[in-house]
Amino acid sequence: MKKRLFGKHLDFYEAIATLVGTTIGAGIFGIPYVVAKSGILSGVICLVILGFVVLMMNLYVGEICLRTKKTHQIAGFAEIYLGKNGKTIMALITVFSIVGALIAYIIGEGQVLSAIFGGSPFFFSMLFFVIASFLLYFDLGAIEKAELYLSFFMIFVIAVIIAISFGHINMENLSNLSFGNIFLPYGVILFALVGASAIPGMEKELQYNKQKLKKAIIIGTLIPFVVYFLFMVAVVGVTGLATTEIATIGLGQKIGEYMILLGNIFPIFSMSTSFLALGLALKWMLHYDYRWHHSIAWFATCITPLLLFFAGAKSFIEVIGITGAVAGGLEGIMIILIAKKAKEKCDEAPLYSIPIPLLLQIILIILFVLGIVYQFVKF
């Protein structure tokens, strides 16, 4: 009984940790670049608007979980409330999102390793891909848990980087504003903020304390928002228009050798574990959900991002921008549709309910659609 009560006391913090760990990832390293190009004001506005939108999406997913008896992922909810076509669409969005992230990590690893050791980013991208693909062949389930804990170590490292960087800020770097790039941060910031896939797991962790799910979602969404805000102000304040696509590379060049090591060694591990965790998720989906042979599922998981990399996907920012705008936008639209149906047809009365008036639906869907169109036109 004591163990159960102790677990009930901790499950609230574990649920928050799950959402924070899922949300904060390699996307943070791209935010300062697009904000430097657009101007800090437009970056802040974009972060605030998308932060609110993502908070709403996360709360809608939480409500959907509470309205449904069994635990499902978002694709499962799509099947229940939108039918088999809904599940298929959601599965395709998931595949697009994962593949886009895998490409970004191949590119990012090459750039970071090149910044530390010198040499060609392409060589290091290929070296990383070969090693990571070899590891992906084996079902290393511990990688997913390692990524969660690494995310919290990442917050600590980012806090150190922010603290050091604030002593080197040039206020002139925070006064830039480019109207031609004012919407540039959209896709990258959305990529960095999306974490709705963690919420069904949060509900499961709070099975004895479900009345706290709403509060856990709000806190778990706000923590990444605050971290991103401080990080982008600190980095853009130091590097200005010289901000690099992987923000810590330019930060190291500006502050000194110790920042090169501190700022870039950690992204190596962060992107590596993210690549393996997402790669495993895609491989398992193809193998278990669609009954592909293990080797074929592994080959498809690895070869798809590699072919797209060779086809011309060479920019870290472009890849995460398009992935965030398209996958994040389409997922947002699907969540709105699922939430609307769940309010009409559900198994249980939820512990909380978030209004979803027609006008809000229209505004959010238009925002997501325009974001997708803009990202393709821009890049």
N, C-alpha and C positions, 0 to 999 in steps of 0.2 A: 504493500500500500504506500509506503514512504517513497518507493521508487516511482510509482505512478504519479504521486503528488509532485515530486521533484521534477519529473518529466513534464508535467503540466505547467509548472512554473517556467521551465526553460523553452517550451515549444514556441512561445511567442517570439523569442529572440532568434530561434532557429529558423522560423518562417521568414523573418526579416532578412536573415543572413542568406537564405536561399534566393530571394529576389535580388538582393544587392549583388551577390556573387554571380548570378546569371546575367545581370544587366551590365555591370562594369567589366569591360574587356578591352580588346585592342582598338575599338572605335575611339576611345579617348585620345589616342595619339594623333588622330586625324583632325579633331575639332579645331585646335589652334590654327592650323594651316588655312582652312576655309574662312575662319573668323578674321584672320589677318588680311585675307584678300578682300573680304566684304566690309570690314570695319567692326570694331568692338560693339558698337551700338546695335547694328543689325544682328550680330551674333547673339547678344543678350536677349533681344526681342524674340529671335527665332527659338532660342533655348527655352524661354519662358512659355511661349505659345505651345511648342511641341511638348514641353514638360507637362503642361496642363492637359493636352490631348492624350498623351500616353497615360497619365494618371487616370483619366476617364476610361480609357480602354482597359487598363488593368482592373479598375473597379468593376467594369462590366463583366470581365472574365470571372472575377471573384463571385459576382452575383449569379452568373451562369452555373458555376460550380455548386453553389448553395441551393440552386433550384433543381439540380439533377442528383438523383440518388447515388448512382455509381460514379466512380472517379474516371475521368477521361482526359486525354489531351485535347487541344483545340480542334484537331481533325475529327476526333470522336464526337465532340459536341456538334460540329458541322453536320455530321451524318445524322445525328438524332433530330436536329431541328431544321436542317435544310435538305436532307436526303443524301443519297449516294453521290450525286453530282457535287454537292457541297463538300463532301469528304474528299473527292478527287481534286477539286479546285484547291482546297486547303493543303492537300499533300503536295501538289505542284508548287504552291507558294513556299512551302517548307523546303523542298528540294532546291528551288531557286535561291532561297536565302542562304542555305548551307553552302551550296556551290560557290556563290558569290563571296562568302566569308573565307572559304578555303583558298580561292584565288588571291584574295587580299593578303592572307597570311603568307602565301608563297612569295608574293611581291615584297611584303614588309620584312620578312626574315632576311631576304637578300640584301635589302637596303641597310638594315641594322647591322648585320654581320660585316658588310662591306665597310661601314663607318668605323667599326672597331678594329678590324684586321687589315683593311685596305683590300684592293683587288676588285674584281668585277661583281656587281650585285647579281648578275645573271648566274654566275658560277655558284654563288652561295644559295641562291634560290633553288637551283637544281640539286645541290648537296642536301639542303634541308628536305626537299621533296622526296628524294630517294630514302633518306633515313626515316622520315615520318611515314611514308608508304609502307616500308618494311614493318614498322611497329603497328600500323593499322591492321595488318593481316591477322594479328593476334587480338583476342578479345580482352583487352586490358581495361576491365571495368573500373579499376581503381583510379583511372585517369580523370573520370568525371568528378569524383570526390576531391581529387587533388586540385582540380581547377577551381572548385568552390573555395577551398582554403587559400589557394594562391591569390584569389581575388581580394581577400582581406589583407594579405601581405602587400598586395599591390596598392591598396589604399594607404597603408603606412608609408610605402616608398614614395607615392605621389605626394603625401603630406610633407615628407622631407624635401622633395623637389620643389614644392610650392614655397615652403619656408625659406629655402636657399634663394629661390628665384626672386622673391619679393624684395630682396636687398639689392637686386640688379635692375629693377624696373626703370625704364625711361618713359615718362608720362606722354611724350610725343608719340610713342608707338601706339598709344591707346586713343589717339585723336583721328586716326585715318578712317575715311568712309568712302566706299566705292559704290556708286549707285548702279553701275553695270554688273556688280557681283552681289547685290544686296540679298538675293535669295540663295546664294551659293551654299550656305551652311545647312540648308534644309535636309538633304539626303544623308549627309554624314552624321548630323546630330540625331536624326531619327534612327539611324543604324545603331548609334551608341546608346540610345534610351530604351529601345525595345527589349522587353524581358517577360512578356505575357506568358510564355511557355512555362515559366516557373510557378505560376499561380496554382494550377491543379496540385502540384506537389506541396505548396504551402497549405492548401486546404487539408491535405492528408496529414501533414505534420500537426495541424491544429484540430485533429479529429475530436479531442476532448475539450477544446477551447475555441470553437468556431465563431463565437461572438466577437473574437478579437481579429478575425480575418481582415475586416475593413481597415482597422487601425494599422495592422502589419503591412498591408498593401500601400497605404499612404506613406508610412515611414520608409518602407523599402524602396519606394519610387523617389522620395525626396532626397535621400542620401546620395544616390548617383547624381542627381541634379545639382546639389551643392558642390560635390567633388568636381564635376565638369566645369561649373562656373568658376571656381577658384583656379583650377588648372589652366583654363583658357586665358583668364586675365593675367596670370603669372607668366605664362609662356609668351603670349603676344606682347605683353609689356616689356619683356626682355629682348625678344628677337624681331618683333615688328614684321615688316615686309620680307625679312630674311627667314621667316619661319619655314621649316621644311615639312614635307608631307608626313614623315614620322617626326612629330614635334620634338622629341628628345634628342634627335640627331643635331638639329640646329641649336638647341639649347646647350648641348655639350660644346659645340664649336664656339659659342659665344662666351660661356662661363669658364670653361677650362677642362682639362683632361679628366679630373675626378668626376665631373658631371657626365662626360662621355661614357665612363664606366657605369656610374650609378644610373644614369638615364637610359642606357641602351642594353645593358645586360638583362635587366628585368623584362623588357619587351620580348626578348628572345624566348624566355621561359613562358611568358604570358601567351604569346601567339602560338608557341609550340603546343602547349596544353589545350588551347582553344581549338587548334587544328585537329588534334587527336580526338578530343571530345566530340566535336561536330562530325568529324569523319566517321567515328564509331556510330553515332546516332543515325547517320545516313545509311551506313552499311547494314546496321541492324534493321532499319526500316525496310530496306530492299530484301533482306534475307528472311526476316520473320513475318513481316506484314504482306509482302508480295511473293514470298516463296522462291526467291532467286537463290541459286546455289551460292554457298559462302564465297567461293573464289570469284565468281562472276560479280557478286555484289561488291566485293572488295575492289575488283578491277574497275568497275563502273565508277565507284566512289573516287578512285585516284585519277583515272584517266580523264574524266570530264573537266575538272579544273585545270589540269595540265594542258589539254588541247586548247582550252579557251585562253590560257596564258600565252601559248605559242601563237594563237590567232590574233593577238594584239592587245590583250588586257595587261598592260604594263604599269598603269598608274594606280597606286594604292588608294588615292583619294577618289579617282573616278569609279573604281570598283565598289568601294564601300558607299559612295554617294548614290550610285545607281541601285545597288542592292538595298540600301536603306529606304530609298524613295519608293522603289517598286514593291519589294517584299513587305516592307513595313506598311506602305500605303494599302496594298491589297489585303494584308492581314487585318488592318484596321477596319476596312470596309466589311470584311467577313465577320469580324467581331460585332460590329453594329447590327448586321443582319441576324446573327445568331442571338444576340441579346434581345432584339425586338421579338423574335419568335419565342424565345424562352419565357418572356413575360406573358405571352399568350397561352403557351402550352408548356407546363412544367410539372415535375413530380412533387415538389415540396415548396412551401412558403419560405422565402429566404430570410436570413437574419437582418439583412439590409436590402434596400432597393434604390437604385440610382435612376432618376427620371431620364427618359430618352425621347423628348418631344420631336415632332417631325422637323421643325426648323433646325434643331441641333443636328439631326441626322443628315439633313441636306448640306449644312455648312461643313460638317466633318468630311462627308464624302467628296464634296467639291474640293476641299483642301487637299485630300489625298490624291485625287485625280490630277489636279493642277500641279502638285508636287512631282508626280510621275512624268507628266508632259514636260515640265521645266527641266528636270534632270536629264532627259534624253536630248532635248534641244540644246542644253548647255554643253553636254559632253559629246 
